[in-house]
């Protein structure tokens, strides 16, 4: 099978949130890593390739630094990479990233496209679903298991309250992969060396510009919530204190 895996570079989980006076995110001087749900999507794609053969292609959009996630994927076993390279991709919303990806792969034929369930920074969980709509492909989300069949694939979806759903899907299809579907592998030394010689195609913003429109989502302002703490000491006899606490919980906090 030929599988495309969409990757995103995001700030590390412990990276401090820095804002300027305009309420915009300062992205300089921050350490970055691959989006964790996307790492599970890559791992599942590599396992499917090991079972059934084929090719795993990885794609990302972002400035030059985003190439790091592609190199890591190539070191783990992906066959080649596509980099939509431009800092302008960072400000695009999910629908425009999906449009850019669709334009970038218009001359290719894939059996499956994997994305992580959502991104660690914005958490929209929309790119994969929108990409499926743009391509006119069936899709399924929150995937926990994939089994290849003669007619396509059978997937296991995680639902709420411990329930699962099994769905038969024809190919080609788009799947958003749930974190924890498998155990992530590490890149080997041989893999790291081989990654340097694997194909990495760069696509500029101008090459997909015609497919991109105005953002449907706009972040007006980011801010760090102000911490507030108020301590009130209640004095008196135990019965009186208990009465005041109950009154506070019932009339002020309204949890009773």
C-alpha positions as CSV (number, residue, x, y, z in Angstrom):
1,X,0.0,0.0,0.0
2,X,1.1,3.6,-0.7
3,X,0.4,5.7,2.4
4,X,0.8,9.4,3.0
5,X,1.3,10.6,6.6
6,X,0.7,14.2,7.4
7,X,3.0,15.6,10.1
8,X,3.1,18.8,12.0
9,X,5.9,20.5,13.9
10,X,4.7,21.9,17.2
11,X,6.3,23.6,20.2
12,X,7.5,21.2,22.9
13,X,5.0,20.5,25.6
14,X,7.1,22.3,28.2
15,X,7.9,25.3,26.0
16,X,6.9,28.5,27.7
17,X,4.0,30.5,26.2
18,X,5.4,33.9,25.2
19,X,3.1,36.7,24.0
20,X,3.9,40.1,22.6
21,X,2.0,43.3,23.4
22,X,-0.5,42.7,20.5
23,X,-1.4,39.3,22.0
24,X,0.4,37.3,19.3
25,X,2.4,34.2,20.0
26,X,6.1,34.7,19.9
27,X,7.4,31.6,18.1
28,X,11.1,32.4,18.2
29,X,13.4,31.0,20.9
30,X,11.1,28.0,21.3
31,X,12.1,24.3,21.0
32,X,10.0,22.3,18.6
33,X,9.1,18.6,18.1
34,X,6.8,16.4,16.0
35,X,3.2,16.5,17.0
36,X,2.7,13.4,19.2
37,X,-0.6,12.1,17.6
38,X,1.2,12.4,14.2
39,X,4.0,10.3,15.5
40,X,1.5,7.5,16.1
41,X,0.1,7.9,12.6
42,X,3.6,7.5,11.2
43,X,4.2,4.4,13.3
44,X,1.0,2.8,12.1
45,X,1.9,3.6,8.5
46,X,5.3,2.0,8.9
47,X,3.7,-1.1,10.4
48,X,1.2,-1.4,7.6
49,X,4.1,-1.2,5.1
50,X,6.0,-3.9,7.0
51,X,2.9,-6.2,6.8
52,X,1.8,-5.5,3.2
53,X,4.7,-3.8,1.5
54,X,4.4,-0.5,-0.4
55,X,5.6,3.0,0.3
56,X,5.3,5.5,3.2
57,X,5.5,9.2,2.2
58,X,5.5,12.0,4.8
59,X,4.4,15.6,4.3
60,X,4.5,18.8,6.4
61,X,4.0,22.5,5.9
62,X,6.0,25.2,7.6
63,X,9.3,27.1,7.6
64,X,12.7,25.5,7.1
65,X,12.8,24.3,10.7
66,X,9.8,22.0,10.0
67,X,12.1,19.9,7.9
68,X,13.3,18.3,11.2
69,X,10.1,16.3,11.6
70,X,10.5,14.9,8.0
71,X,14.1,13.9,8.7
72,X,13.0,12.1,11.8
73,X,10.3,10.3,9.9
74,X,12.7,9.3,7.2
75,X,15.2,8.0,9.8
76,X,12.4,5.8,11.3
77,X,11.6,4.2,7.9
78,X,9.6,6.5,5.7
79,X,10.6,6.3,2.1
80,X,10.5,10.0,1.0
81,X,9.2,13.4,2.1
82,X,7.3,16.4,0.8
83,X,7.9,19.8,2.5
84,X,5.6,22.7,1.8
85,X,8.3,25.2,2.8
86,X,7.3,28.8,3.8
87,X,6.7,30.6,7.1
88,X,3.3,31.7,5.8
89,X,2.0,28.1,6.2
90,X,2.1,28.6,10.0
91,X,-0.7,31.1,10.0
92,X,-3.0,29.1,7.8
93,X,-6.1,27.4,9.3
94,X,-7.0,23.7,9.0
95,X,-9.0,24.1,5.8
96,X,-6.2,25.9,4.0
97,X,-3.5,23.4,5.2
98,X,-5.7,20.7,3.8
99,X,-6.1,22.6,0.5
100,X,-2.3,23.0,0.3
101,X,-1.8,19.3,1.0
102,X,-4.4,18.3,-1.6
103,X,-2.7,20.5,-4.2
104,X,0.7,19.2,-3.4
105,X,-0.3,15.6,-4.0
106,X,-2.6,16.1,-7.0
107,X,-0.3,14.2,-9.3
108,X,0.2,11.2,-6.9
109,X,-2.0,8.2,-6.1
110,X,-2.3,7.0,-2.5
111,X,-4.2,4.2,-1.0
112,X,-4.4,5.7,2.5
113,X,-3.7,9.1,4.1
114,X,-3.0,9.2,7.8
115,X,-3.1,12.1,10.2
116,X,-2.9,12.3,13.9
117,X,-6.2,12.8,15.7
118,X,-5.4,16.4,16.5
119,X,-2.5,18.8,17.0
120,X,-0.9,19.5,20.3
121,X,-0.9,23.2,19.8
122,X,-4.4,24.1,18.5
123,X,-6.2,20.8,18.8
124,X,-8.7,21.5,15.9
125,X,-8.8,17.8,14.8
126,X,-10.0,19.0,11.4
127,X,-7.2,18.7,8.9
128,X,-7.6,15.0,8.1
129,X,-11.4,15.2,7.9
130,X,-11.3,18.3,5.6
131,X,-8.7,16.7,3.4
132,X,-10.9,13.7,2.9
133,X,-13.8,16.0,1.9
134,X,-11.6,17.8,-0.6
135,X,-10.4,14.5,-2.2
136,X,-13.9,13.0,-2.1
137,X,-12.6,10.0,-0.1
138,X,-14.3,8.1,2.7
139,X,-12.8,8.8,6.2
140,X,-12.9,7.5,9.7
141,X,-11.6,9.1,12.9
142,X,-10.1,8.0,16.3
143,X,-8.6,4.8,14.8
144,X,-7.3,2.2,17.1
145,X,-6.7,-0.7,14.7
146,X,-6.5,-1.3,11.0
147,X,-6.9,-4.6,9.2
148,X,-6.5,-4.9,5.4
149,X,-9.1,-6.9,3.5
150,X,-9.7,-7.8,-0.1
151,X,-12.4,-5.1,-0.4
152,X,-10.5,-2.4,1.5
153,X,-9.8,-2.1,5.2
154,X,-11.6,-2.7,8.5
155,X,-11.0,-0.2,11.2
156,X,-11.6,-0.1,14.9
157,X,-12.8,3.3,16.2
158,X,-12.7,4.4,19.8
159,X,-16.0,5.8,21.1
160,X,-17.0,7.1,24.5
161,X,-17.5,5.2,27.7
162,X,-15.2,2.3,26.6
163,X,-17.2,1.4,23.5
164,X,-15.7,0.7,20.1
165,X,-17.0,0.7,16.5
166,X,-15.9,-1.5,13.6
167,X,-16.2,0.0,10.1
168,X,-15.5,-1.4,6.7
169,X,-14.0,1.2,4.4
170,X,-13.1,1.0,0.7
171,X,-9.8,2.5,-0.5
172,X,-8.6,5.1,-1.0
173,X,-9.4,6.6,2.4
174,X,-8.3,9.1,5.0
175,X,-7.8,8.0,8.7
176,X,-7.1,10.1,11.8
177,X,-5.1,7.9,14.2
178,X,-5.6,7.8,17.9
179,X,-2.6,8.3,20.2
180,X,-1.6,5.0,21.9
181,X,-2.6,2.8,18.9
182,X,0.9,1.3,19.1
183,X,4.3,1.6,20.6
184,X,6.5,4.2,19.0
185,X,9.9,3.1,17.6
186,X,13.2,5.0,17.8
187,X,15.3,5.9,14.8
188,X,18.3,3.6,14.5
189,X,21.8,4.8,13.6
190,X,21.6,3.2,10.2
191,X,18.2,4.8,9.7
192,X,19.6,8.2,10.5
193,X,22.4,7.8,8.0
194,X,20.0,6.5,5.3
195,X,17.7,9.4,5.8
196,X,20.2,11.8,4.5
197,X,20.0,10.2,1.0
198,X,16.2,9.8,0.8
199,X,14.2,12.1,-1.5
200,X,12.8,15.3,0.0
201,X,10.8,17.4,-2.4
202,X,10.3,21.0,-1.5
203,X,7.2,22.9,-2.7
204,X,7.0,26.7,-2.4
205,X,3.9,28.7,-1.3
206,X,3.5,30.0,-4.9
207,X,3.0,26.4,-6.2
208,X,-0.1,25.9,-4.1
209,X,-1.2,29.5,-3.7
210,X,-4.1,29.1,-6.2
211,X,-5.7,26.4,-3.9
212,X,-5.6,28.5,-0.8
213,X,-8.3,31.0,0.2
214,X,-8.9,33.2,3.2
215,X,-8.8,31.7,6.7
216,X,-12.1,30.6,8.1
217,X,-10.8,30.8,11.6
218,X,-9.0,33.8,13.0
219,X,-7.4,34.1,16.4
220,X,-8.0,37.6,17.6
221,X,-5.8,37.5,20.7
222,X,-4.0,35.1,23.0
223,X,-3.6,35.8,26.7
224,X,-2.3,34.1,29.8
225,X,-5.1,33.8,32.4
226,X,-4.6,35.9,35.5
227,X,-4.1,34.0,38.6
228,X,-6.3,35.0,41.5
229,X,-6.5,33.7,45.0
230,X,-8.8,34.7,47.8
231,X,-8.7,33.1,51.2
232,X,-11.4,33.8,53.7
233,X,-11.0,32.7,57.3
234,X,-14.2,31.5,59.1
235,X,-14.1,31.8,62.8
236,X,-16.5,30.8,65.5
237,X,-17.9,27.6,67.1
238,X,-17.8,24.4,65.0
239,X,-21.6,24.4,64.4
240,X,-21.5,28.1,63.3
241,X,-18.5,27.5,61.0
242,X,-20.3,24.5,59.4
243,X,-23.4,26.6,58.8
244,X,-21.4,29.3,57.2
245,X,-19.7,26.8,54.9
246,X,-22.9,25.3,53.8
247,X,-24.4,28.7,53.2
248,X,-21.4,29.7,51.1
249,X,-21.5,26.5,49.0
250,X,-25.2,26.8,48.4
251,X,-25.6,30.6,47.7
252,X,-22.2,31.7,46.4
253,X,-20.5,28.7,44.8
254,X,-23.9,27.0,44.1
255,X,-22.7,23.4,44.2
256,X,-25.4,22.3,46.7
